[in-house]
């Protein structure tokens, strides 16, 4: 039953010698081999390297006993660089790319004693809300394999929800950690922009991207965030801020009177008025009512510019994507189209990008190039940045009177695979509640808060003040301890029996 253990449990049992890191690693590798053919959550499984690393942990157990992630297997979204292990961004463009260096977050995980077990599937270059844009096929939701897990970090979310790993890293540009966390019934944290180094993350939207954890519990999210966070000289956007011990701060519960006072939670009720699935609405309101019964104060807040968040996000994100993806041209480390003797350099660029980029990536590059063009820059890109500032001011004003702003993570539960894949505008609207936190840079967390009548997970999102991840983790931890939904898990026995 090691697949049900949290990262904290694994770390403690390895540290005291109750179980070896090799035993844990082998048990989870066996589970991955049994279930991944049905879920498609992993693109690469680093079996040999993971077992070698686990053996190293066992040899050094006594000396490494104080390392916070000792022997904990962790999966990595396939757009984060891992030395010697393929990093494809789920794209044919990088299908054979193996980085020569580790991302900063990978080095910090290894220094903390973690075991990297593999790379997870995602939307190509992290562009999508359903994980159906991967060049290597969609990820299946462990709760219902006919449904999407959410994107773009759907492989990481599915791996954690299915008990393949206790922790996975994702990246969040417009909700790509929180949305799949909600649809797969786990915890997903997007830290404050600049809290975690982006060095080694394949860039999509440089002013929006942030690496963060997907876990089964808030305690595990706190544990790994303490490892990941902190200034990095290799990333000019990383913040020079002290990093608190997030796991220790969980015990300072403001509900028990031992913290800084009962939390005040803002509720933007105008955003909840329409477009919500009825089961989602009922679960969100039920979770908020439970928090109020426990002593929280619910405060109506106004976010008047939030209705512009989706168009603003898709202008900013596509503009930055068109610039960042210009490097994938077939010249250096990417795939290259077969050329004829008459092809020139421009033809090589065009044919390579046409052949190896998927439809959604091409769509966003074209949109971004358009909004940055000379005749439209002021009308679209500049205007979107101005409205982005207004959205940030709305949140700053709200945080003058509340500790966190609560809303659904997703307006709908997990959709069936293929249900909206041919309607990109409708797919983009799934990000309506998540993109604002990326535009403003605030931290945000999704925590399970209910289920639909079809037993699909529903997530509550909490957005906090900049660099106040501690308060969000405290609130998520309280919800886990007082509400029943986080304890539920998908029944994967029928899939396992097919293997």
C-alpha atoms as one frame of an Amber mdcrd trajectory, in Angstrom:
protein
   0.000   0.000   0.000   2.974   2.320  -0.418   1.079   4.111  -3.180  -1.221
   5.572  -0.505   1.642   7.002   1.566   2.216  10.720   1.602   5.644  12.192
   0.958   5.930  12.959   4.674   5.237   9.319   5.554   7.783   8.036   3.020
  10.429  10.471   4.208   9.927   9.562   7.881   9.906   5.797   7.293  13.009
   5.896   5.109  14.791   8.130   7.614  14.131   5.794  10.563  14.942   2.657
   8.559  11.419   1.187   8.640  11.555   0.848   4.856  14.276   1.396   2.273
  14.145   4.009  -0.474  14.728   1.171  -2.946  11.629  -0.691  -1.736   9.500
   2.442  -2.112  10.915   3.213  -5.556  10.398  -0.362  -6.794   6.812  -0.485
  -5.496   5.871   2.743  -7.293   7.688   1.723 -10.487   5.655  -1.505 -10.504
   2.474   0.540 -10.109   3.532   2.880 -12.925   4.168  -0.075 -15.242   0.738
  -1.493 -14.379  -1.331   1.680 -14.737   0.496   4.017 -17.101  -0.575   2.094
 -20.243  -4.169   3.001 -19.280  -3.495   6.601 -18.155  -0.626   7.786 -20.397
   0.572   9.992 -17.529   4.301   9.345 -18.059   6.263   9.977 -21.245   9.596
   8.783 -19.826  10.233   6.411 -16.920  13.741   6.733 -15.476  13.749   3.260
 -13.939  17.483   2.557 -13.921  18.470   6.024 -12.738  15.696   6.105 -10.128
  16.740   2.765  -8.614  20.384   3.858  -8.621  19.427   7.069  -6.848  17.306
   5.165  -4.313  20.264   2.876  -3.612  22.424   5.966  -3.055  19.868   7.275
  -0.559  19.940   3.959   1.289  23.744   3.942   1.450  23.769   7.462   2.889
  20.618   7.202   5.019  22.281   8.010   8.323  24.162  11.021   6.963  21.165
  12.308   5.010  18.528  11.653   7.691  17.655  15.344   8.041  16.968  15.875
   4.332  13.301  16.878   3.909  12.495  14.648   0.913  14.690  11.659   1.753
  13.801   8.793  -0.577  10.609  10.436  -1.877   9.870   9.543  -5.539   8.871
  12.595  -7.562   7.646  12.996 -11.156   8.564  16.006 -13.283   6.481  17.684
 -15.973   8.200  17.164 -19.299   8.898  20.861 -19.883  11.402  21.111 -17.005
  15.027  20.331 -17.887  16.519  17.143 -16.476  20.137  16.356 -17.262  20.455
  13.145 -19.245  16.687  12.535 -19.289  14.611  13.490 -22.317  12.686  16.756
 -22.042  10.265  16.890 -24.966   7.590  19.361 -23.801   5.259  16.713 -25.315
   6.225  17.999 -28.769   7.618  16.300 -31.845   9.876  19.346 -32.111  11.875
  18.179 -29.059  11.199  14.460 -29.320  14.920  13.605 -29.208  16.133  16.473
 -26.985  18.120  15.499 -23.885  19.257  18.487 -21.796  22.861  18.884 -20.680
  21.809  20.512 -17.409  19.269  20.314 -14.600  16.743  23.038 -13.853  17.311
  24.757 -10.515  14.235  23.039  -9.046  15.686  19.643  -9.997  18.980  20.401
  -8.245  17.074  21.484  -5.133  14.973  18.317  -5.129  18.073  16.147  -5.420
  19.830  18.086  -2.672  16.760  17.403  -0.500  17.125  13.645  -1.042  14.369
  13.116  -3.616  14.297  10.392  -6.278  13.332  11.553  -9.806  11.230   8.717
 -11.192  10.177  10.046 -14.633   8.751  12.786 -16.838   5.030  13.371 -17.183
   2.838  14.052 -20.196   1.486  17.564 -20.795  -0.065  19.765 -23.441   2.545
  20.597 -26.064   4.778  23.380 -24.710   2.230  23.677 -21.871  -0.374  25.131
 -24.232  -3.800  23.776 -23.367  -6.466  23.175 -20.739  -7.223  19.506 -21.312
  -3.926  17.669 -21.982  -5.315  16.690 -25.388  -2.673  18.758 -27.215   0.206
  16.404 -26.413   1.950  15.009 -29.473   2.043  11.656 -27.660  -1.648  11.264
 -26.939  -3.951  12.548 -24.199  -3.679  11.737 -20.510  -6.711   9.948 -19.039
  -8.329  11.116 -15.802  -7.925   8.413 -13.105 -11.476   9.074 -11.848 -12.938
   8.312 -15.287 -10.630   7.360 -18.141 -13.101   8.647 -20.724 -12.489  12.160
 -19.399  -9.671  14.690 -19.559  -7.476  15.343 -16.510  -7.157  19.062 -17.188
  -4.103  20.778 -18.554  -1.461  21.497 -19.184   0.043  19.575 -16.218  -2.442
  16.743 -16.631   0.183  14.002 -16.556   1.537  15.230 -13.230  -1.969  15.532
 -11.763  -3.048  12.091 -12.974   0.171  10.514 -11.646  -0.438  11.883  -8.147
  -4.171  11.119  -8.129  -3.515   7.532  -9.258  -0.920   6.950  -6.542   1.967
   6.591  -8.997   3.948   9.214  -7.054   3.201  11.283  -3.946   4.502  14.511
  -5.521   4.836  15.821  -9.065   6.043  19.139 -10.381   4.012  21.135 -12.885
   4.159  24.560 -14.446   1.361  27.102 -14.276   0.994  29.803 -16.952  -2.764
  30.330 -16.750  -3.934  27.682 -14.311  -2.014  24.640 -15.533  -1.269  23.359
 -12.017  -4.520  24.319 -10.310  -7.002  23.256 -12.985  -5.754  19.653 -13.391
  -5.381  19.419  -9.615  -9.069  20.307  -9.277 -10.222  17.903 -11.982  -8.136
  15.051 -10.535  -9.053  15.667  -6.897  -5.662  16.692  -5.479  -3.858  19.799
  -4.199  -2.096  22.122  -6.648  -0.122  25.223  -5.652   1.004  28.046  -7.929
   3.525  30.039  -5.876   3.955  33.789  -6.164   5.709  34.810  -9.373   9.410
  34.904  -8.508   9.114  32.651  -5.444  10.428  29.580  -7.339  13.200  29.735
  -9.939  12.174  29.324 -13.570  15.721  28.480 -14.695  15.436  25.314 -16.760
  11.720  25.652 -17.457  11.021  25.713 -21.193   9.477  29.146 -21.534   5.904
  29.654 -22.725   4.881  33.034 -21.243   7.864  34.429 -19.368   5.906  36.936
 -17.278   3.301  34.296 -16.371   5.077  30.937 -15.945   5.649  29.506 -12.485
   6.742  26.052 -11.320   4.851  24.477  -8.430   3.853  21.162  -6.816   0.901
  18.812  -7.221   0.336  16.645  -4.150  -2.335  14.688  -2.293  -2.117  16.846
   0.828  -1.425  20.436   1.778   1.306  19.195   4.124   3.176  17.629   1.206
   2.701  20.823  -0.818   4.193  22.790   2.069   7.068  20.335   2.421   8.142
  20.501  -1.221   7.541  24.247  -1.614  10.003  24.889   1.208  12.564  22.985
  -0.874  11.777  24.672  -4.195  11.450  28.287  -3.055  14.226  30.833  -2.758
  16.347  33.213  -4.756  18.306  31.843  -7.716  21.101  33.930  -9.304  20.457
  32.099 -12.586  16.926  33.557 -12.788  16.735  37.349 -12.934  13.034  37.246
 -12.014  13.453  35.230  -8.806  12.732  37.194  -5.645  15.231  37.938  -2.892
  12.819  37.014  -0.129  13.268  34.832   2.933  11.537  31.460   2.668   9.518
  30.379   5.711   9.197  26.788   6.835   5.808  26.217   5.256   5.292  22.786
   6.823   5.871  24.116  10.341   3.541  27.062   9.728   0.639  24.675   9.080
   0.308  24.163  12.823  -0.308  27.894  13.376  -3.985  27.441  12.610  -5.836
  30.747  12.679  -9.076  28.812  13.308  -7.882  27.575  16.690  -6.987  31.019
  17.926  -3.245  30.287  17.945  -2.553  32.244  14.776  -3.031  35.836  13.747
  -6.816  35.894  14.031  -9.699  34.217  12.229  -9.194  34.419   8.467 -11.198
  36.815   6.334 -12.048  35.250   2.992 -13.200  37.344   0.061 -15.926  35.975
  -2.200 -16.413  37.666  -5.610 -20.079  36.687  -5.895 -20.524  38.481  -9.227
 -18.165  35.927 -10.803 -20.284  33.072  -9.455 -23.528  34.347 -10.930 -23.432
  32.491 -14.253 -21.513  29.902 -16.248 -21.015  27.520 -13.299 -21.993  23.867
 -13.307 -24.628  23.396 -10.612 -22.656  20.696  -8.788 -19.610  22.963  -8.799
 -21.656  25.866  -7.429 -23.136  23.727  -4.650 -19.744  22.356  -3.599 -18.081
  25.776  -3.566 -20.859  27.349  -1.533 -20.858  24.363   0.808 -17.100  24.642
   1.376 -17.385  28.367   2.073 -20.261  27.784   4.497 -18.149  25.192   6.328
 -15.268  27.657   6.624 -17.671  30.249   7.997 -18.978  27.768  10.602 -15.380
  27.126  11.636 -14.826  30.810  12.348 -13.799  32.370   9.052 -15.431  35.636
   8.033 -16.787  35.740   4.480 -16.519  39.162   2.844 -18.057  40.168  -0.487
 -15.333  41.596  -2.740 -15.574  43.294  -6.098 -13.179  42.398  -8.915 -14.655
  44.574 -11.658 -11.987  43.876 -14.269 -11.927  40.091 -13.769 -14.304  39.618
 -16.699 -11.511  40.790 -18.997  -8.980  38.324 -17.618  -9.373  35.627 -20.280
  -8.922  37.896 -23.335  -6.094  39.773 -21.613  -4.386  36.509 -20.747  -4.625
  35.116 -24.275  -3.184  38.315 -25.733  -0.250  38.433 -23.311   0.423  34.688
 -23.327   0.340  34.272 -27.099   2.540  37.325 -27.628   5.162  35.956 -25.258
   4.827  32.466 -26.747   5.450  33.714 -30.283   8.700  35.266 -29.076   9.830
  32.349 -26.900   9.123  29.683 -29.508  11.087  31.451 -32.242  14.165  29.514
 -31.055  12.707  26.214 -32.276  13.854  26.494 -35.864  15.528  23.195 -36.774
  19.045  24.624 -36.569  20.297  23.553 -33.139  18.701  21.034 -30.756  15.292
  20.557 -32.389  13.938  18.140 -34.956  14.435  19.178 -38.574  12.338  18.493
 -41.647  13.879  16.540 -44.499  15.088  19.012 -47.096  15.508  18.882 -50.858
  18.463  20.291 -52.756  16.390  23.348 -53.682  15.407  24.305 -50.126  16.953
  27.445 -48.686  17.198  28.494 -45.015  13.760  30.098 -44.977  12.211  26.942
 -46.417  13.917  24.874 -43.746  12.489  27.074 -40.999   8.990  26.969 -42.492
   8.894  23.249 -43.181  10.365  22.313 -39.803   7.927  24.422 -37.828   4.979
  23.257 -39.928   5.888  19.585 -39.534   6.836  19.421 -35.864   4.594  21.969
 -34.122   1.051  20.888 -33.284  -2.111  22.783 -34.215  -2.551  24.599 -30.876
   1.064  25.758 -30.782   0.783  27.080 -34.325  -2.469  28.842 -33.442  -0.883
  30.639 -30.495   2.249  31.601 -32.407   0.126  33.136 -35.141  -2.083  34.999
 -32.668   0.943  36.283 -30.794   2.739  37.395 -33.913  -0.381  39.245 -34.999
  -0.857  41.150 -31.731   2.813  42.162 -31.720   2.803  43.360 -35.322   3.419
  47.034 -36.034  -0.164  47.894 -36.887  -1.764  46.170 -33.900   0.732  46.378
 -31.012  -0.880  49.410 -29.368  -4.441  48.224 -29.937  -3.932  44.730 -28.530
  -0.715  43.999 -26.642  -0.231  47.402 -25.022  -3.923  47.663 -24.120  -3.878
  44.170 -22.597  -0.944  45.124 -20.375  -2.840  48.196 -19.195  -5.901  46.117
 -18.286  -3.577  43.627 -16.598  -2.538  46.449 -14.260  -6.191  47.168 -13.468
  -6.787  43.512 -12.604  -3.781  43.607 -10.272  -5.133  46.729  -8.567  -8.499
  45.038  -8.018  -6.806  42.211  -6.129  -4.542  44.539  -4.168  -7.624  46.494
  -3.093  -9.367  43.291  -2.031  -6.362  42.179   0.013  -6.586  45.338   2.099
  -9.558  43.724   3.849  -9.237  39.956   3.281  -6.559  37.271   3.656  -7.563
  35.254   0.601 -10.037  35.357  -2.266 -12.061  32.175  -2.850 -13.655  30.968
  -6.071 -13.998  27.761  -8.094 -10.857  26.460  -9.744 -12.792  25.344 -12.823
 -16.355  26.273 -13.842 -16.977  22.673 -14.936 -15.926  19.199 -13.817 -13.740
  17.095 -16.101 -15.123  17.022 -19.642 -15.137  13.953 -21.850 -12.109  13.553
 -24.082 -12.751  15.266 -27.402 -15.745  17.217 -26.111 -14.230  20.661 -26.813
 -10.986  19.912 -28.591 -12.292  21.401 -31.857 -13.659  24.547 -30.207 -10.614
  26.428 -28.856 -12.595  29.473 -27.717 -14.827  27.351 -25.494 -11.760  25.510
 -24.225 -10.084  28.821 -23.324 -13.093  29.746 -21.153 -12.240  26.866 -18.808
  -9.425  29.133 -17.540 -11.791  31.920 -16.468 -11.073  31.553 -12.733  -7.360
  30.749 -12.903  -5.704  33.191 -15.303  -5.994  36.249 -13.053  -3.478  34.902
 -10.530  -0.916  34.543 -13.321  -1.602  38.028 -14.658  -1.203  39.521 -11.170
   1.558  37.212  -9.917  -0.315  36.270  -6.730  -0.056  32.776  -5.230  -3.047
  30.471  -5.588  -3.937  26.971  -4.463  -6.611  24.457  -5.456  -7.891  22.033
  -2.836 -10.609  19.367  -3.250 -13.965  20.469  -1.857 -16.609  18.138  -3.292
 -17.785  15.797  -6.019 -20.384  15.840  -8.746 -23.234  13.373  -8.915 -21.025
  11.379 -11.300 -18.287  11.215  -8.611 -15.970  13.652 -10.361 -13.770  15.910
  -8.209 -14.408  19.624  -7.687 -11.753  22.087  -6.541 -11.904  25.262  -4.447
  -9.332  27.897  -5.400  -7.835  30.329  -2.894  -5.789  33.307  -4.101  -3.527
  35.022  -1.568  -1.342  38.058  -1.062   2.031  38.048  -2.776   4.500  35.767
  -0.952   1.842  34.651   1.532   1.813  30.983   0.540   1.800  30.127   4.252
  -1.752  31.407   4.726  -3.043  29.543   1.659  -1.450  26.304   2.835  -2.946
  26.789   6.317  -6.412  27.221   4.828  -6.010  24.198   2.544  -4.755  22.121
   5.472  -7.783  23.136   7.534 -10.167  22.174   4.725  -8.514  18.743   4.492
  -8.900  18.117   8.210 -12.503  19.275   8.525 -14.181  18.332   5.233 -14.504
  14.775   3.887 -13.711  15.199   0.199  -9.883  15.273   0.229  -9.788  11.774
   1.729 -11.474  10.203  -1.306  -9.469   8.564  -4.091 -10.309   7.036  -7.476
 -10.894   3.285  -7.695  -8.143   2.008  -9.994  -8.491  -1.679  -9.241 -10.339
  -2.383 -12.526  -7.446  -0.844 -14.481  -4.816  -2.679 -12.475  -6.608  -5.993
 -13.085  -6.358  -5.442 -16.858  -2.552  -5.262 -16.752
